[in-house]
């Protein structure tokens, strides 16, 4: 690991799991456990868990549709308290990312609300989506954990 990376990155976690609905709660819990080392508030932790839940659900419902694939999550904690989470599938991809990110737009039929990306954007500081047809989608979140002198922890 280079010194530059060591200067900026405190810790990193990678995981992968099958795109089964039962693993959505696992992903939420795993990310929450990893991020806990920054001593986030309950609200910050809830925001992160909700965004992760939405992204993983999108991988299951839209990325892999009626098949089981693999969902990949990488999470980094940076020196400045920023968390970077990437959630990736190798599914069908998104035809039009801009349109997909519009509130109420869905390709999932009447059982889907079309609010997944809007929810992610409301809870995270930054949301980026990149997708290639038949190659998959990567959703990248960034969130800074507010640190006060009362909550500072040695990591």
Buried (B, 14 or more C-beta within 10 A) or exposed (E): EEEEEEEEBBEBBEBEBEBEEEBBEEBBEBBBEBBEBBBBEEEBBEBBBBBBBBBBBBBBBBBBEEEEBBBBBBBBBBEEBBBBBBBBBBBBBBEEBEEBBEEEBBBBEEEBEBBBBBBBBEBBEEBEBEBEEEEBBBBBBBBBBEBEEEEEEEE
